[in-house]
């Protein structure tokens, strides 16, 4: 009987921890600062006004004219996985660097973040952003 009570207690604690899971990125906005290419080349994007906005389980990338949205899932150690898919609007006139990012946004598979920095890692590049002040 004690064994079953122990198992039920563990299950209840696990469920309550899951139910209260915090989404630390929820309602945060990040300025896209630069991209680092596979060869180590760093390209400054800070003056272009690109930004990321996070909801509980999704985020949007805002470019000059277009926006791309996709889903993510938090993982241990302040990281998350990005799900392939989502969509981008198809207005004209994004900056050339914005067009480049738009083509590759769904190549992002992993990301890490701290209080002030976020790093989105694609196959051959990494987008780096800084948290915007409210």
C-alpha beads as a LAMMPS data file, in Angstrom:
LAMMPS data file: protein, C-alpha beads

134 atoms
133 bonds

1 atom types
1 bond types

-500.0 500.0 xlo xhi
-500.0 500.0 ylo yhi
-500.0 500.0 zlo zhi

Masses

1 110.0

Atoms # bond

1 1 1 0.000 0.000 0.000
2 1 1 2.828 2.412 0.886
3 1 1 4.368 1.735 -2.524
4 1 1 1.171 2.872 -4.304
5 1 1 0.886 6.006 -2.161
6 1 1 4.512 6.863 -2.954
7 1 1 3.953 6.377 -6.708
8 1 1 0.739 8.444 -6.592
9 1 1 2.550 11.230 -4.720
10 1 1 5.399 11.295 -7.260
11 1 1 2.911 11.365 -10.136
12 1 1 0.958 14.206 -8.527
13 1 1 4.118 16.253 -7.902
14 1 1 5.273 15.693 -11.477
15 1 1 1.909 16.761 -12.866
16 1 1 1.705 19.866 -10.682
17 1 1 5.238 20.908 -11.727
18 1 1 4.286 20.465 -15.379
19 1 1 1.027 22.364 -14.956
20 1 1 2.862 25.352 -13.442
21 1 1 5.633 25.405 -16.051
22 1 1 6.870 28.927 -16.612
23 1 1 7.554 30.322 -20.082
24 1 1 10.359 32.819 -19.437
25 1 1 10.319 34.084 -23.035
26 1 1 6.580 34.825 -23.003
27 1 1 5.893 38.454 -23.998
28 1 1 9.564 39.305 -24.525
29 1 1 10.955 41.219 -27.480
30 1 1 14.482 40.956 -28.854
31 1 1 16.398 43.142 -31.305
32 1 1 18.270 41.159 -33.972
33 1 1 21.854 42.415 -33.635
34 1 1 23.932 40.304 -36.021
35 1 1 24.355 37.013 -37.814
36 1 1 27.447 34.834 -37.551
37 1 1 28.143 32.664 -40.568
38 1 1 29.628 29.165 -40.488
39 1 1 33.021 30.560 -41.510
40 1 1 32.990 32.943 -38.513
41 1 1 32.114 36.046 -40.547
42 1 1 29.919 38.430 -38.521
43 1 1 27.358 40.648 -40.279
44 1 1 25.871 43.582 -38.331
45 1 1 22.062 43.774 -38.573
46 1 1 21.467 46.164 -35.666
47 1 1 20.517 49.192 -37.771
48 1 1 17.871 47.326 -39.814
49 1 1 15.241 47.180 -37.051
50 1 1 14.586 43.412 -37.220
51 1 1 13.049 41.993 -34.048
52 1 1 11.739 38.800 -32.459
53 1 1 8.601 38.652 -30.315
54 1 1 7.851 35.589 -28.190
55 1 1 4.537 34.214 -26.964
56 1 1 4.192 31.131 -24.742
57 1 1 4.898 28.577 -27.483
58 1 1 5.480 30.635 -30.618
59 1 1 7.614 33.473 -31.855
60 1 1 7.529 35.961 -34.703
61 1 1 10.393 37.530 -36.603
62 1 1 9.643 41.046 -37.830
63 1 1 11.587 42.266 -40.873
64 1 1 11.156 45.496 -42.878
65 1 1 7.815 44.552 -44.414
66 1 1 7.298 40.875 -43.626
67 1 1 6.762 38.729 -40.575
68 1 1 7.539 35.037 -40.037
69 1 1 6.020 32.946 -37.246
70 1 1 6.758 29.473 -35.933
71 1 1 6.405 27.294 -32.827
72 1 1 9.035 26.405 -30.227
73 1 1 9.383 24.126 -27.227
74 1 1 11.440 24.877 -24.127
75 1 1 14.156 22.472 -23.069
76 1 1 16.333 22.216 -19.938
77 1 1 19.336 24.535 -19.562
78 1 1 17.706 27.702 -20.935
79 1 1 17.328 26.468 -24.483
80 1 1 14.560 25.537 -26.860
81 1 1 13.826 23.633 -30.031
82 1 1 12.180 25.266 -33.010
83 1 1 9.600 23.314 -34.963
84 1 1 9.892 23.279 -38.721
85 1 1 6.970 24.958 -40.357
86 1 1 5.048 28.114 -39.766
87 1 1 4.593 30.850 -42.297
88 1 1 5.877 34.173 -43.587
89 1 1 3.967 37.015 -45.160
90 1 1 4.910 37.796 -48.767
91 1 1 4.917 41.575 -49.091
92 1 1 7.545 43.235 -51.209
93 1 1 10.453 45.370 -50.279
94 1 1 12.398 43.693 -47.456
95 1 1 16.077 44.608 -47.217
96 1 1 18.376 42.044 -48.912
97 1 1 19.546 40.813 -45.495
98 1 1 15.918 40.437 -44.439
99 1 1 15.216 38.324 -47.518
100 1 1 18.221 36.157 -46.647
101 1 1 16.951 35.615 -43.067
102 1 1 13.407 34.955 -44.283
103 1 1 14.650 32.120 -46.514
104 1 1 16.511 30.536 -43.591
105 1 1 14.252 31.139 -40.595
106 1 1 12.940 27.581 -40.720
107 1 1 16.466 26.160 -40.704
108 1 1 16.727 27.244 -37.060
109 1 1 16.629 24.122 -34.936
110 1 1 18.086 25.134 -31.581
111 1 1 18.392 28.259 -29.514
112 1 1 19.730 29.405 -26.191
113 1 1 19.015 32.487 -24.153
114 1 1 20.118 34.374 -21.066
115 1 1 18.553 37.436 -19.456
116 1 1 19.890 39.724 -22.189
117 1 1 20.991 37.599 -25.161
118 1 1 19.313 35.118 -27.464
119 1 1 21.083 32.908 -30.030
120 1 1 19.125 31.132 -32.766
121 1 1 21.216 28.438 -34.424
122 1 1 20.668 27.344 -37.997
123 1 1 22.618 24.797 -39.987
124 1 1 25.243 27.266 -41.224
125 1 1 24.558 30.430 -39.233
126 1 1 23.559 31.907 -35.872
127 1 1 21.274 34.918 -35.352
128 1 1 22.093 36.845 -32.186
129 1 1 19.759 39.276 -30.486
130 1 1 19.577 41.438 -27.382
131 1 1 16.574 41.851 -25.116
132 1 1 14.686 45.087 -25.699
133 1 1 13.891 47.224 -22.688
134 1 1 10.239 47.890 -21.946

Bonds

1 1 1 2
2 1 2 3
3 1 3 4
4 1 4 5
5 1 5 6
6 1 6 7
7 1 7 8
8 1 8 9
9 1 9 10
10 1 10 11
11 1 11 12
12 1 12 13
13 1 13 14
14 1 14 15
15 1 15 16
16 1 16 17
17 1 17 18
18 1 18 19
19 1 19 20
20 1 20 21
21 1 21 22
22 1 22 23
23 1 23 24
24 1 24 25
25 1 25 26
26 1 26 27
27 1 27 28
28 1 28 29
29 1 29 30
30 1 30 31
31 1 31 32
32 1 32 33
33 1 33 34
34 1 34 35
35 1 35 36
36 1 36 37
37 1 37 38
38 1 38 39
39 1 39 40
40 1 40 41
41 1 41 42
42 1 42 43
43 1 43 44
44 1 44 45
45 1 45 46
46 1 46 47
47 1 47 48
48 1 48 49
49 1 49 50
50 1 50 51
51 1 51 52
52 1 52 53
53 1 53 54
54 1 54 55
55 1 55 56
56 1 56 57
57 1 57 58
58 1 58 59
59 1 59 60
60 1 60 61
61 1 61 62
62 1 62 63
63 1 63 64
64 1 64 65
65 1 65 66
66 1 66 67
67 1 67 68
68 1 68 69
69 1 69 70
70 1 70 71
71 1 71 72
72 1 72 73
73 1 73 74
74 1 74 75
75 1 75 76
76 1 76 77
77 1 77 78
78 1 78 79
79 1 79 80
80 1 80 81
81 1 81 82
82 1 82 83
83 1 83 84
84 1 84 85
85 1 85 86
86 1 86 87
87 1 87 88
88 1 88 89
89 1 89 90
90 1 90 91
91 1 91 92
92 1 92 93
93 1 93 94
94 1 94 95
95 1 95 96
96 1 96 97
97 1 97 98
98 1 98 99
99 1 99 100
100 1 100 101
101 1 101 102
102 1 102 103
103 1 103 104
104 1 104 105
105 1 105 106
106 1 106 107
107 1 107 108
108 1 108 109
109 1 109 110
110 1 110 111
111 1 111 112
112 1 112 113
113 1 113 114
114 1 114 115
115 1 115 116
116 1 116 117
117 1 117 118
118 1 118 119
119 1 119 120
120 1 120 121
121 1 121 122
122 1 122 123
123 1 123 124
124 1 124 125
125 1 125 126
126 1 126 127
127 1 127 128
128 1 128 129
129 1 129 130
130 1 130 131
131 1 131 132
132 1 132 133
133 1 133 134
